[in-house]
Amino acid sequence: MVNTLGAFGALFTATFIFLTGNGLLNTLLSTRMAAEGYSTSTTGMVLSCYFTGLLTGSFVSHRLIQRVGHIRAFTVFAATTTAAALLHGLYLSPWFWGVLRFLCGVTTFGLFMVIESWLNECTESRYRGRVFSIYMTLTYLGIGIGQQLLNVGGVQGQTLFIIAGIIFALCLVPVSATEGAHPSLPETKPYPFISIFRRSPLGMLGCMAAGLTNSAFYAMTPVVCTGIGLSLRQLSWIMSITVFSGLAAQWTVGTLSDRFDRTVVISVIATAIAAVSGFMFVIGKTSFGGMAVGMGLFGTLMFAVYPVSVARAHDIFGGKDAVAVSAGLLFAYSIGACASPILASGVMTLLDTPFGLFAFWCLINGTFAVITLYLRKREKVETVAVEDQVAFAPMKSTSPVVMSLDPRNNPEIDSQRPR
């Protein structure tokens, strides 16, 4: 195992560096637009371009990787992301930033695909679960730590954009210096979207609800914090606390998800998110401490929806077509993520308060909770005994390739969580 982790040292380092820069840049852009006085709706439309780019990248990134190989493709994606990060700081325009956000989405997806396919190809079956867990942990850590870099320079200057560009450039070093073969991308045969929905509607709707919730958090939470007068340091801590709370809760959520009916777990989580969001909206104004506590609880719940929903779908389909089904679930997540910033900003504008974001979260997750209960009551959801459920695995939406790395897709692995 030590040798395996050593072999992946370069990839793990590149992952951490890349996601640290990504976490910084995504929050910086939302904060900068709010500080410049752009309307909430304009901010939402610009930032939604990033998630549209991620969705587009799922269709085009693999072609470059297959054509030039993993190392060269990683260099292209990282260099383009670096240039885009620096260009954000040179000229502020909603249209210009929208194009750059879309470009960053495409290249970010490409980077995820390179890293994940490399890990997947070179990981032995007996170590797959542990490598997968380390990768997921580094994903959350990088994003969370990136929020703290907001305190290094002023939001309205170019310093933070330069720092983000430097970080993206540094992620090139460990991969470019690696002496490794070019792994092949795992083949993913298409699986009808409608067929997935018919067999696992809760899995599909849960992933879409997660996309609607999570992307609004990254895009619009800085707008809320700026709107209620929090300082930049306080904003960075709100973002970090939310992300780290989600990371810390993964083991507990996984344990509960493995021991109880997942349809019940999903409905409870969605209801809790709606309750916390509704409470924060009703309060309307809160101190930094109250905001930190509320968002910490929210993060604990928010980051659980996607992995539990994916696990629910795996319960239905089992190992058959698991990668293709997971790709369909990720597509559902991406659809929600693309629409989320626009819809959330629309609710915030309609209610004329930054806390309209919490009303949006309450509406989305409350509706999902009701649908979950309705489907269970009407017995339209395929029943799966608790003892037949697959093991929970921490998940974060990246690329379909990570589904191949998911230890649940390999029946020979006995590293599943004991019940």
C-alpha positions in Angstrom: 0.0 0.0 0.0 2.9 2.3 0.8 4.4 1.8 -2.6 1.0 2.3 -4.2 0.5 5.6 -2.5 4.1 6.6 -3.3 3.4 5.9 -7.0 0.4 8.2 -6.8 2.2 10.9 -4.9 2.4 13.2 -8.0 -1.2 12.7 -8.9 -2.4 13.4 -5.3 -0.2 16.5 -5.1 -1.5 17.8 -8.4 -5.1 17.1 -7.3 -4.6 19.0 -4.1 -2.9 22.0 -5.7 -5.4 22.2 -8.6 -8.5 22.1 -6.3 -6.9 24.7 -3.9 -6.7 27.1 -6.8 -10.1 26.1 -8.0 -11.7 26.7 -4.6 -10.0 30.1 -4.4 -11.0 31.3 -7.9 -14.6 30.2 -7.8 -15.3 32.0 -4.5 -13.2 35.0 -5.6 -15.3 35.6 -8.7 -18.6 35.6 -6.9 -17.2 37.9 -4.2 -15.7 40.3 -6.7 -18.9 40.6 -8.7 -20.8 41.4 -5.5 -18.3 43.9 -4.4 -18.4 45.6 -7.9 -22.2 46.1 -7.5 -23.4 43.7 -10.2 -27.0 42.5 -9.7 -27.6 39.1 -8.2 -29.2 37.8 -11.4 -26.2 38.9 -13.5 -23.8 37.2 -11.1 -25.9 34.0 -11.2 -25.9 33.9 -15.0 -22.1 34.5 -15.3 -21.3 31.8 -12.7 -23.7 29.3 -14.2 -21.4 29.3 -17.3 -18.8 27.4 -15.3 -21.2 24.5 -14.7 -22.3 24.6 -18.3 -18.6 24.3 -19.2 -18.3 21.2 -17.0 -21.3 19.6 -18.7 -19.8 20.4 -22.1 -16.4 19.1 -21.1 -18.0 15.7 -20.4 -18.6 15.4 -24.2 -15.3 16.8 -25.6 -12.4 16.4 -23.1 -11.9 12.7 -23.7 -11.1 13.3 -27.3 -8.0 15.4 -26.6 -6.9 12.9 -24.0 -7.2 10.0 -26.4 -5.4 11.9 -29.1 -2.3 13.2 -27.3 -2.1 11.2 -24.1 -2.7 12.0 -20.4 0.4 14.1 -19.6 0.1 16.4 -22.7 -3.7 16.7 -22.2 -3.1 17.6 -18.5 -0.6 20.3 -19.6 -3.1 21.8 -22.1 -5.9 21.9 -19.6 -3.8 23.3 -16.8 -2.2 25.9 -18.9 -5.5 27.0 -20.3 -7.0 27.2 -16.8 -4.0 29.3 -15.7 -4.4 31.7 -18.6 -8.2 32.0 -17.9 -7.6 32.7 -14.2 -5.2 35.5 -15.0 -7.5 37.0 -17.7 -10.2 37.3 -15.1 -8.1 39.9 -13.3 -7.2 41.9 -16.4 -10.7 42.9 -17.5 -14.0 42.8 -15.6 -17.0 42.3 -17.9 -20.0 39.9 -17.4 -19.8 38.8 -21.0 -16.0 38.3 -20.9 -16.1 36.5 -17.5 -19.0 34.3 -18.7 -16.8 33.1 -21.6 -13.9 32.5 -19.3 -16.1 30.7 -16.8 -17.3 28.4 -19.5 -13.7 27.7 -20.7 -12.6 27.0 -17.1 -15.5 24.5 -16.8 -14.4 22.6 -19.8 -10.7 22.5 -18.8 -11.6 21.6 -15.2 -13.5 18.6 -16.3 -10.6 17.6 -18.5 -8.2 17.8 -15.5 -10.5 15.6 -13.4 -10.8 13.1 -16.2 -7.0 12.9 -16.6 -6.3 12.4 -12.9 -9.2 10.0 -12.3 -8.5 7.8 -15.4 -4.8 7.7 -14.4 -5.7 6.6 -10.8 -8.2 4.1 -12.1 -5.8 2.4 -14.5 -2.9 2.1 -12.1 -4.8 1.1 -8.9 -4.7 -2.6 -7.9 -8.1 -3.9 -6.9 -7.2 -4.6 -3.3 -6.2 -1.0 -2.8 -8.9 0.7 -4.8 -11.1 1.6 -1.9 -8.3 3.3 0.1 -7.0 5.2 -3.0 -10.5 6.3 -3.7 -11.0 7.6 -0.2 -7.7 9.5 -0.2 -8.7 11.1 -3.5 -12.1 12.2 -2.2 -10.5 13.6 1.0 -8.0 15.6 -0.9 -10.8 17.0 -3.1 -12.6 18.4 -0.1 -9.4 19.6 1.6 -8.2 21.4 -1.5 -11.5 23.3 -1.9 -11.8 24.1 1.8 -8.2 25.4 2.1 -8.6 27.4 -1.1 -11.2 29.6 0.7 -8.7 30.7 3.2 -6.4 32.1 0.5 -9.0 34.9 0.0 -7.4 36.6 3.0 -4.0 36.9 1.2 -4.9 39.9 -0.9 -7.7 42.4 -1.6 -10.7 41.2 -3.6 -10.8 44.3 -5.8 -7.2 44.1 -6.9 -5.3 41.6 -9.1 -3.3 39.9 -6.4 -5.7 37.0 -5.8 -6.1 36.3 -9.5 -2.3 36.1 -9.9 -2.1 33.8 -6.9 -4.8 31.6 -8.4 -2.9 31.5 -11.7 0.3 30.6 -9.9 -1.4 27.7 -8.1 -2.9 26.4 -11.3 0.5 26.6 -13.0 2.2 24.7 -10.1 -0.2 21.7 -10.5 1.7 21.1 -13.8 4.9 20.4 -12.0 4.2 17.0 -10.3 2.4 15.5 -13.4 4.9 16.8 -16.0 7.8 15.4 -13.9 6.2 12.0 -13.6 7.7 9.0 -15.5 4.5 7.1 -16.3 2.7 5.3 -19.0 -0.3 6.8 -20.7 -3.3 4.9 -19.3 -6.4 4.3 -21.4 -9.7 5.9 -20.6 -12.3 3.3 -19.4 -15.1 2.7 -22.0 -18.5 3.9 -20.9 -21.4 2.6 -22.9 -24.4 4.9 -22.9 -27.3 4.0 -20.8 -30.8 5.5 -21.6 -31.5 8.4 -19.3 -35.2 7.5 -19.1 -34.4 3.9 -18.2 -32.3 5.1 -15.2 -35.1 7.3 -14.1 -37.8 4.6 -14.4 -35.8 2.1 -12.3 -34.3 4.6 -9.8 -36.2 7.8 -9.7 -35.0 8.7 -6.3 -31.4 8.3 -7.4 -31.9 10.4 -10.4 -33.9 13.2 -8.7 -31.5 13.1 -5.7 -28.5 13.8 -7.9 -30.4 16.6 -9.7 -31.4 18.1 -6.3 -27.8 17.9 -5.2 -26.7 19.8 -8.3 -29.3 22.5 -7.7 -28.2 22.8 -4.0 -24.4 22.4 -4.3 -23.6 24.7 -7.2 -25.8 27.5 -5.7 -23.7 27.2 -2.6 -20.4 27.7 -4.4 -21.8 30.5 -6.7 -24.1 32.5 -4.5 -23.0 32.1 -0.8 -20.3 34.7 -1.2 -23.0 37.1 -2.6 -25.0 36.4 0.6 -22.1 37.0 2.9 -21.1 40.2 1.1 -24.7 41.4 1.1 -25.1 41.0 4.9 -21.9 42.8 5.6 -19.5 40.0 6.5 -15.8 40.7 6.1 -13.7 38.9 3.6 -12.1 36.8 6.4 -15.5 35.9 7.8 -16.7 35.0 4.3 -13.7 32.7 3.8 -14.4 30.9 7.1 -18.0 30.5 6.3 -17.1 28.7 3.0 -14.4 26.6 4.7 -16.5 25.6 7.6 -19.3 24.4 5.3 -16.9 22.3 3.1 -15.0 20.8 6.1 -18.3 20.0 7.8 -19.4 18.1 4.7 -16.1 16.2 4.7 -16.3 15.4 8.4 -19.8 14.0 8.1 -19.1 11.5 5.4 -18.3 8.6 7.7 -21.4 9.2 9.9 -23.6 9.5 6.9 -22.2 6.4 5.3 -22.8 4.4 8.5 -26.4 5.5 8.7 -26.9 4.9 5.0 -25.6 1.4 5.2 -27.7 0.4 8.2 -31.1 1.9 7.3 -33.3 2.0 4.2 -31.7 4.6 1.9 -35.1 6.0 0.8 -35.7 6.9 4.4 -32.2 8.4 4.9 -32.6 10.5 1.7 -36.0 11.9 2.8 -34.6 12.7 6.3 -31.6 14.5 4.9 -33.7 16.5 2.4 -36.2 17.4 5.1 -33.4 18.5 7.4 -31.9 20.7 4.7 -35.2 22.3 4.1 -35.7 22.9 7.8 -32.3 24.5 8.4 -32.6 26.6 5.2 -36.1 27.7 6.1 -35.0 28.6 9.6 -32.1 30.7 8.3 -34.5 32.5 5.9 -37.0 33.3 8.6 -34.3 34.7 10.8 -33.3 37.0 8.0 -30.3 38.5 9.8 -27.7 36.7 11.8 -24.2 37.3 13.3 -21.1 35.7 12.0 -21.3 33.0 14.7 -24.9 32.2 13.9 -24.1 32.1 10.2 -21.1 29.8 10.8 -23.2 27.4 12.9 -26.1 27.3 10.4 -23.8 26.8 7.4 -21.8 24.2 9.2 -25.0 22.2 9.8 -26.1 22.9 6.3 -22.8 21.6 4.9 -23.1 18.4 7.0 -26.3 17.7 5.2 -25.8 19.2 1.8 -22.8 17.1 0.8 -24.6 13.9 1.8 -27.4 14.1 -0.8 -25.3 13.2 -3.9 -23.4 10.2 -2.5 -26.5 8.7 -0.8 -28.4 9.1 -4.1 -25.7 7.5 -6.1 -25.6 4.6 -3.6 -29.4 4.3 -3.9 -29.1 3.9 -7.7 -26.3 1.3 -7.2 -28.7 -0.6 -4.9 -31.1 -1.0 -7.8 -28.7 -1.7 -10.7 -26.0 -3.6 -8.8 -22.7 -4.1 -10.6 -24.3 -4.4 -14.0 -23.7 -1.3 -16.1 -22.6 0.6 -12.9 -20.2 2.9 -14.7 -22.7 3.8 -17.4 -25.5 4.4 -14.8 -23.2 6.5 -12.7 -22.4 8.6 -15.7 -26.1 9.2 -16.2 -26.5 10.2 -12.6 -23.6 12.7 -13.0 -25.4 14.1 -16.1 -28.5 14.6 -13.9 -26.4 16.4 -11.3 -24.8 18.6 -14.1 -28.2 19.6 -15.4 -29.2 20.8 -11.9 -25.8 22.5 -11.4 -26.1 24.5 -14.7 -29.5 25.9 -13.8 -28.9 26.4 -10.1 -27.1 29.8 -10.1 -29.7 31.4 -12.4 -32.6 30.0 -10.5 -31.1 30.9 -7.1 -30.3 34.4 -8.1 -33.8 34.8 -9.5 -35.3 33.8 -6.2 -33.0 36.2 -4.4 -33.9 39.0 -6.7 -37.7 38.2 -6.4 -37.6 38.2 -2.6 -35.2 41.2 -2.6 -33.0 39.8 0.1 -29.7 37.9 0.1 -31.3 35.3 2.3 -33.5 34.4 -0.6 -30.8 31.8 -1.3 -32.0 29.9 1.8 -35.5 30.1 0.5 -34.3 28.5 -2.7 -32.6 25.7 -0.9 -35.7 25.2 1.3 -37.9 25.0 -1.8 -35.7 22.6 -3.7 -35.1 20.2 -0.8 -38.6 20.5 0.6 -40.0 19.5 -2.8 -37.6 16.7 -3.1 -38.5 15.4 0.4 -42.2 15.4 -0.5 -41.5 13.6 -3.8 -39.5 11.0 -1.9 -42.3 10.4 0.6 -44.9 10.3 -2.2 -42.9 7.7 -4.2 -42.4 5.5 -1.2 -46.1 5.7 -0.2 -47.3 4.9 -3.7 -44.8 2.0 -3.9 -43.4 3.2 -7.2 -39.8 2.8 -6.0 -38.2 -0.6 -6.2 -37.7 -2.1 -2.8 -34.2 -3.1 -1.7 -33.6 -4.9 1.6 -31.1 -3.2 3.8 -28.8 -6.3 3.9 -28.7 -6.1 0.1 -27.6 -2.5 -0.2 -24.2 -1.8 -1.5 -21.6 -0.1 0.7 -21.7 3.6 0.9 -18.7 5.5 -0.6 -18.0 9.2 -0.3 -18.7 10.9 -3.6 -18.1 14.3 -5.1 -19.2 15.1 -8.6 -16.1 15.1 -10.8 -16.1 13.0 -14.0 -17.6 9.7 -15.0 -14.1 8.1 -14.8 -14.2 8.3 -11.0 -17.1 5.9 -11.1 -14.7 3.2 -12.4 -12.5 3.9 -9.5 -15.4 3.5 -7.1 -14.8 0.3 -5.2 -18.5 -0.6 -5.4 -18.0 -1.3 -9.1 -15.6 -4.1 -8.5 -17.2 -7.2 -7.0 -13.9 -8.7 -6.0 -13.1 -6.0 -3.5 -14.0 -7.0 0.1 -13.2 -3.5 1.5 -16.9 -2.6 1.8 -18.0 -1.1 5.1 -19.1 -3.8 7.6 -22.7 -3.6 8.7 
